[in-house]
Amino acid sequence: MLVENYYNIEGVTPREGGAVFNISLRPDCAVYEGHFPGTPVCPGVCSVQMVRECAEQAAGRKFRLREIKQCRYLSLMSPQTHPQVIVDLSLEPSDGGEETLLKASVLRGEELCLSLKAVLE
């Protein structure tokens, strides 16, 4: 889990079918020693994992990421220049009920950094 190492959850606003998380990125995380020294940039895989962990908290259960349907990185995230981000996610049971459809956005202020659509199980 990356929570409390890569990021902290500063607040959560639950809503029907999802939640909005106020996230504080942690510049002291060891991942930035190699990504990239002196100019830390949030690794894409860590951003996807952060979204999954937020989805787990919103749903109150563990998930496995089964399929990424769409993932777009639109703007860099850095714990130095923009340590505060918002994870806005929606969770919807699939038709069969065994899977959950996830739609998420990671925003830096008004700027969209990551757009993700995935299937969780």
KEVEXDO-927712 format. One line per 5 residues: number of its first residue (from 1); their letters; for each residue x, y, z of N, C-alpha, C, O. Coordinates in nm, 3 decimals. Each point is the difference from the previous one (the first is absolute). Layout:
BEGIN
NUM> A> X Y Z X Y Z X Y Z X Y Z ~ ...
! end
This chain:
BEGIN
1> MLVEN> 0.083 -0.117 0.000 -0.083 0.117 0.000 0.088 0.125 0.000 0.105 0.005 0.065 ~ -0.149 0.092 -0.138 0.076 0.123 -0.011 -0.046 0.108 0.098 0.074 0.095 0.027 ~ -0.195 -0.110 0.025 -0.053 0.101 0.092 0.094 0.013 0.120 0.050 -0.100 0.052 ~ -0.026 0.220 -0.011 0.088 0.039 0.110 0.148 -0.017 -0.033 0.085 0.020 0.087 ~ -0.052 -0.056 -0.210 0.137 -0.007 -0.045 0.016 0.090 -0.123 0.083 0.091 0.000
6> YYNIE> -0.161 -0.116 -0.103 0.001 0.077 -0.124 -0.094 0.120 0.008 0.025 0.104 -0.060 ~ -0.133 -0.120 0.135 -0.100 0.105 0.014 -0.075 -0.013 0.133 0.003 -0.105 0.064 ~ -0.069 0.213 -0.025 -0.090 0.001 0.115 -0.137 0.044 -0.046 -0.013 0.084 -0.089 ~ -0.090 -0.141 0.149 -0.137 0.044 -0.026 -0.032 0.108 0.102 -0.004 -0.027 0.120 ~ -0.019 0.148 -0.167 -0.029 0.114 0.087 -0.149 0.015 0.028 -0.039 0.059 0.101
11> GVTPR> -0.044 -0.113 -0.190 -0.144 0.008 0.018 -0.071 -0.080 -0.108 0.052 -0.020 -0.110 ~ -0.173 -0.025 0.144 -0.082 -0.078 -0.092 -0.142 0.056 0.003 -0.056 0.024 0.107 ~ -0.001 -0.006 -0.224 -0.139 0.040 -0.011 -0.073 -0.111 -0.074 0.007 -0.009 -0.122 ~ -0.079 -0.078 0.197 -0.076 -0.107 -0.066 -0.117 0.058 -0.079 -0.054 0.105 0.035 ~ 0.017 -0.174 -0.140 -0.120 0.038 -0.076 -0.058 -0.127 -0.059 0.065 -0.105 -0.002
16> EGGAV> -0.186 0.113 -0.045 -0.067 -0.115 -0.060 0.086 -0.058 -0.112 0.028 0.068 -0.099 ~ 0.013 -0.192 0.114 0.078 -0.068 -0.103 0.146 0.037 -0.007 0.067 -0.031 -0.099 ~ -0.013 0.097 0.202 0.141 0.034 -0.005 0.043 0.090 0.113 -0.062 0.003 0.106 ~ 0.169 0.071 -0.130 0.056 0.090 0.102 0.103 0.092 -0.063 0.051 -0.024 -0.110 ~ -0.023 0.131 0.182 0.105 0.094 -0.039 0.102 0.001 0.115 -0.036 0.023 0.116
21> FNISL> 0.162 -0.047 -0.149 0.109 -0.007 0.098 0.092 0.119 -0.018 0.044 0.029 -0.111 ~ -0.014 0.039 0.220 0.103 0.103 0.001 0.129 -0.068 0.042 0.010 -0.055 0.109 ~ 0.088 0.059 -0.197 0.125 -0.075 0.017 0.117 0.095 0.012 0.008 0.101 -0.070 ~ 0.083 -0.136 0.160 0.126 0.072 0.014 0.113 -0.096 -0.040 0.021 -0.103 0.066 ~ 0.051 0.135 -0.172 0.111 -0.084 -0.045 0.120 0.022 0.091 0.025 0.113 0.043
26> RPDCA> 0.048 -0.218 -0.014 0.111 0.008 0.095 0.134 0.004 -0.074 0.043 -0.100 -0.057 ~ 0.023 0.216 0.057 0.127 0.013 -0.072 0.113 -0.081 0.062 0.103 -0.020 -0.065 ~ -0.119 -0.028 0.188 0.104 -0.079 0.066 -0.007 -0.149 -0.034 0.081 -0.077 0.051 ~ -0.175 0.036 -0.134 -0.014 -0.141 -0.037 0.123 -0.046 -0.078 0.051 0.072 -0.086 ~ -0.004 -0.191 0.116 0.121 -0.055 -0.063 -0.012 -0.016 -0.151 0.102 -0.002 -0.070
31> VYEGH> -0.223 -0.008 0.018 -0.017 -0.018 -0.145 0.062 0.115 -0.079 0.044 -0.019 -0.113 ~ -0.041 0.138 0.172 0.052 0.117 -0.071 0.152 0.004 -0.006 0.057 0.081 -0.073 ~ 0.010 -0.169 0.148 0.145 -0.008 -0.008 0.045 -0.043 -0.140 0.110 0.034 -0.044 ~ -0.197 -0.108 -0.025 0.033 -0.044 -0.135 -0.093 0.055 -0.106 0.017 -0.029 -0.119 ~ -0.115 0.106 0.160 -0.104 0.047 -0.096 -0.036 0.145 0.024 -0.114 0.021 0.040
36> FPGTP> 0.185 0.072 -0.056 0.137 0.012 -0.047 0.075 0.086 0.099 -0.056 0.100 0.047 ~ 0.180 -0.133 -0.012 0.074 0.074 0.101 0.006 0.150 -0.030 0.039 0.041 -0.110 ~ -0.078 0.039 0.207 0.003 0.145 -0.016 -0.123 0.058 -0.067 -0.033 0.117 0.022 ~ -0.036 -0.196 -0.101 -0.122 0.044 -0.069 -0.102 -0.113 0.008 -0.026 -0.067 -0.100 ~ -0.032 0.045 0.218 -0.090 -0.114 0.016 -0.127 0.011 -0.084 -0.064 0.105 -0.006
41> VCPGV> 0.030 -0.216 -0.059 -0.121 -0.011 -0.079 -0.072 -0.126 0.047 0.062 -0.105 0.019 ~ -0.193 0.116 -0.001 -0.079 -0.115 0.046 -0.002 -0.109 -0.107 -0.041 0.027 -0.113 ~ 0.084 -0.147 0.146 -0.004 -0.110 -0.097 -0.145 -0.037 -0.031 -0.085 -0.002 0.089 ~ 0.058 -0.026 -0.216 -0.135 -0.035 -0.041 -0.056 -0.119 0.076 -0.117 0.001 0.040 ~ 0.198 -0.104 -0.020 -0.048 -0.119 0.069 -0.040 0.032 0.144 -0.095 -0.059 0.052
46> CSVQM> 0.166 0.150 0.012 -0.035 0.040 0.137 -0.131 0.079 0.002 -0.079 -0.012 0.094 ~ 0.055 0.091 -0.197 -0.125 0.076 -0.009 -0.118 -0.094 -0.017 -0.105 0.021 0.062 ~ 0.120 -0.124 -0.145 -0.107 -0.098 -0.019 -0.024 -0.076 0.130 -0.115 -0.024 0.038 ~ 0.221 -0.014 0.031 -0.014 -0.070 0.129 -0.069 0.090 0.102 -0.083 -0.049 0.078 ~ 0.115 0.176 -0.075 -0.063 0.095 0.092 -0.151 0.005 -0.026 -0.079 -0.001 0.094
51> VRECA> 0.039 0.005 -0.221 -0.142 0.001 -0.035 -0.066 -0.129 0.047 -0.110 0.004 0.056 ~ 0.175 -0.118 -0.078 -0.057 -0.129 0.045 -0.020 -0.002 0.150 -0.104 -0.045 0.048 ~ 0.202 0.093 0.027 -0.011 0.004 0.146 -0.112 0.092 0.045 -0.070 -0.030 0.097 ~ 0.052 0.141 -0.166 -0.112 0.090 0.032 -0.134 -0.070 -0.029 -0.095 0.013 0.077 ~ 0.089 -0.086 -0.188 -0.122 -0.074 -0.034 -0.032 -0.103 0.108 -0.116 -0.019 0.036
56> EQAAG> 0.219 -0.048 0.016 -0.021 -0.097 0.107 -0.057 0.066 0.124 -0.090 -0.054 0.064 ~ 0.142 0.170 -0.029 -0.050 0.070 0.117 -0.145 0.044 -0.023 -0.083 -0.011 0.090 ~ 0.053 0.061 -0.209 -0.136 0.046 -0.030 -0.100 -0.116 0.005 -0.113 0.017 0.046 ~ 0.154 -0.134 -0.094 -0.089 -0.116 -0.006 0.001 -0.082 0.129 -0.091 -0.079 0.024 ~ 0.194 0.098 0.059 0.009 -0.078 0.123 0.039 -0.144 -0.023 -0.037 -0.088 0.077
61> RKFRL> 0.111 0.063 -0.184 0.047 -0.136 -0.031 0.124 0.004 -0.087 0.031 0.103 -0.060 ~ 0.040 -0.213 0.053 0.120 -0.011 -0.083 -0.040 -0.027 -0.145 -0.102 -0.064 -0.027 ~ 0.184 0.113 -0.064 -0.020 -0.024 -0.143 0.129 -0.048 -0.063 0.109 0.031 0.047 ~ -0.124 -0.106 -0.154 0.110 -0.034 -0.090 -0.029 0.072 -0.131 -0.113 -0.004 -0.049 ~ 0.212 0.068 -0.006 -0.015 0.068 -0.128 0.003 -0.107 -0.109 0.104 -0.058 -0.029
66> REIKQ> -0.219 0.034 -0.032 -0.012 -0.105 -0.101 0.037 0.050 -0.139 0.068 -0.070 -0.075 ~ -0.113 0.190 0.040 0.024 0.051 -0.134 -0.002 0.152 0.000 -0.087 0.063 0.061 ~ 0.183 -0.005 -0.129 -0.001 0.144 -0.022 -0.057 0.020 -0.140 0.059 -0.040 -0.099 ~ -0.175 0.104 0.094 -0.066 0.024 -0.129 0.056 0.125 -0.067 0.014 0.006 -0.122 ~ 0.018 0.093 0.204 0.054 0.125 -0.053 0.081 0.068 0.110 -0.045 0.010 0.114
71> CRYLS> 0.162 0.036 -0.148 0.083 0.073 0.096 0.073 0.109 -0.077 0.080 -0.027 -0.090 ~ -0.109 0.151 0.128 0.063 0.114 -0.067 0.070 0.087 0.102 -0.060 0.047 0.096 ~ 0.188 -0.027 -0.119 0.079 0.092 0.082 0.005 0.132 -0.076 0.058 0.007 -0.109 ~ -0.117 0.095 0.165 -0.015 0.126 -0.072 0.090 0.111 0.052 0.024 0.099 -0.070 ~ 0.026 -0.115 0.191 0.085 0.103 0.060 0.084 -0.064 0.109 -0.046 -0.089 0.071
76> LMSPQ> 0.171 0.134 -0.058 0.089 -0.055 0.102 -0.046 0.037 0.141 -0.054 0.108 0.023 ~ 0.075 -0.200 0.068 -0.023 0.028 0.141 0.135 -0.007 0.070 0.081 -0.089 -0.027 ~ -0.059 0.183 0.116 0.125 0.005 0.076 -0.030 0.038 0.143 -0.075 0.095 0.024 ~ 0.132 -0.166 0.072 -0.023 0.035 0.140 0.068 0.130 0.041 -0.034 0.058 0.103 ~ 0.130 -0.012 -0.183 0.067 0.125 0.030 -0.079 0.121 -0.045 -0.021 0.095 0.076
81> THPQV> -0.025 -0.097 -0.200 -0.066 0.117 -0.056 -0.151 0.002 0.024 -0.059 0.108 0.008 ~ -0.003 -0.224 0.003 -0.145 -0.010 0.021 -0.030 -0.118 0.093 -0.046 -0.104 -0.047 ~ 0.071 0.119 0.176 -0.017 -0.113 0.091 -0.146 -0.036 0.029 -0.026 -0.107 0.055 ~ -0.069 0.193 -0.089 -0.140 -0.028 0.028 -0.071 -0.040 -0.130 0.006 0.073 -0.099 ~ -0.072 -0.189 0.101 -0.080 -0.044 -0.114 -0.135 -0.051 0.050 -0.019 -0.024 0.119
86> IVDLS> -0.072 0.010 -0.211 -0.133 -0.052 0.030 -0.021 -0.126 -0.082 0.026 -0.002 -0.120 ~ -0.074 -0.104 0.185 -0.040 -0.122 -0.068 -0.152 -0.004 0.006 -0.059 -0.014 0.107 ~ -0.004 0.025 -0.223 -0.145 -0.001 -0.012 -0.038 -0.130 -0.070 0.036 -0.021 -0.115 ~ -0.108 -0.066 0.186 -0.028 -0.131 -0.059 -0.146 -0.040 0.012 -0.072 0.042 0.091 ~ 0.031 -0.124 -0.186 -0.133 -0.060 -0.002 0.015 -0.150 -0.012 0.085 -0.049 -0.075
91> LEPSD> -0.168 -0.024 0.149 0.001 -0.146 -0.003 -0.140 -0.047 -0.036 -0.100 0.046 0.056 ~ 0.093 -0.139 -0.152 -0.129 -0.050 -0.045 0.009 -0.152 -0.017 0.087 -0.048 -0.072 ~ -0.176 -0.027 0.136 0.001 -0.146 -0.021 -0.026 -0.033 -0.146 -0.081 0.066 -0.065 ~ 0.149 -0.168 0.013 -0.024 -0.042 -0.138 -0.135 -0.072 -0.007 -0.062 -0.026 0.103 ~ 0.020 -0.005 -0.223 -0.129 -0.066 -0.019 -0.009 -0.131 0.077 -0.104 -0.030 0.059
96> GGEET> 0.210 -0.047 -0.059 0.001 -0.128 0.071 0.021 0.014 0.150 -0.026 -0.094 0.076 ~ 0.071 0.210 -0.032 0.019 0.026 0.142 0.130 -0.050 0.058 0.030 0.030 0.116 ~ 0.050 -0.106 -0.193 0.125 -0.054 0.054 0.116 0.097 -0.015 0.102 -0.012 0.067 ~ -0.118 0.108 -0.155 0.105 0.099 -0.025 -0.055 0.139 0.028 -0.120 0.023 0.006 ~ 0.214 0.069 0.012 -0.036 0.140 0.023 0.069 0.085 -0.103 0.120 -0.015 -0.025
101> LLKAS> -0.196 0.104 -0.036 0.057 0.092 -0.097 0.045 0.126 0.072 -0.077 0.060 0.075 ~ 0.201 -0.021 -0.097 0.060 0.116 0.065 0.024 0.108 -0.105 0.056 -0.026 -0.106 ~ -0.100 0.147 0.138 0.035 0.118 -0.080 0.062 0.098 0.097 -0.059 0.032 0.104 ~ 0.177 0.017 -0.137 0.070 0.088 0.093 0.074 0.111 -0.073 0.045 -0.016 -0.114 ~ -0.034 0.127 0.183 0.080 0.113 -0.047 0.091 0.043 0.114 -0.042 0.003 0.116
106> VLRGE> 0.164 0.031 -0.149 0.092 0.060 0.096 0.025 0.142 -0.049 0.044 0.021 -0.112 ~ -0.075 0.075 0.199 0.009 0.140 -0.037 0.099 0.074 0.087 0.015 -0.028 0.119 ~ 0.052 0.123 -0.180 0.089 0.093 0.068 -0.067 0.135 -0.014 0.017 0.069 -0.100 ~ -0.092 -0.031 0.201 -0.084 0.118 -0.012 -0.109 -0.030 -0.101 -0.076 -0.095 0.016 ~ 0.068 0.176 -0.120 -0.099 -0.021 -0.107 0.057 -0.084 -0.115 -0.073 -0.041 -0.090
111> ELCLS> 0.204 0.016 0.094 0.068 -0.069 -0.110 -0.007 -0.152 0.016 0.035 -0.054 0.105 ~ -0.081 -0.013 -0.210 -0.010 -0.146 0.000 0.138 -0.061 -0.026 0.064 0.030 -0.101 ~ -0.019 -0.115 0.193 0.130 -0.066 -0.014 -0.014 -0.142 -0.050 0.081 -0.046 -0.080 ~ -0.185 -0.024 0.126 -0.019 -0.142 -0.033 -0.148 -0.028 -0.016 -0.082 0.042 0.082 ~ 0.049 -0.114 -0.187 -0.136 -0.048 -0.022 0.009 -0.152 -0.013 0.078 -0.051 -0.080
116> LKAVL> -0.157 -0.021 0.159 0.012 -0.146 0.006 -0.139 -0.064 -0.003 -0.091 0.042 0.070 ~ 0.079 -0.145 -0.154 -0.119 -0.086 -0.002 0.053 -0.143 0.012 0.087 -0.042 -0.076 ~ -0.141 -0.031 0.174 0.053 -0.132 0.027 -0.109 -0.094 0.052 -0.107 0.043 0.042 ~ 0.138 -0.172 -0.046 -0.087 -0.102 0.057 0.069 -0.057 0.122 0.115 -0.043 -0.007 ~ -0.185 0.043 0.119 0.052 -0.053 0.126 -0.076 -0.126 0.036 -0.118 -0.015 -0.035
121> E> 0.185 -0.076 0.104 -0.068 -0.119 0.052 0.050 -0.031 0.138 -0.044 -0.096 0.062
! end
